[in-house]
């Protein structure tokens, strides 16, 4: 995979929200 554009970043972020929920995001960071 090459460097991610802003669109890919937004998609991944939204998927992370749906999969893990907002409460678990700080744990991933």
N, C-alpha and C positions, 0 to 999 in steps of 0.2 A: 504493500500500500504506500502511496505517495503521501505528501503532506496534506492534511485535511483542510478543506475550505470552511468558510463560516457556515455554509449550509449543512455540511456533514456534521459539524460540531453541534449545531442546534438539534439535528435529528438524534444524535447520540444522547444529548442531554435530555431530550424529551423521553426517549426510550428508557433512560436510567430512572427518570422520575416515575414512569409507569411501572417499571419492574420492581424498583426498590422502595419507592415512596420517598417523600421529602425528608422524612426523619432519619433515613439511613445514609443520605448523601454525605453528611459530615464525616461519617465513618469511612467512606471510600476515599476521602481526601486525606 
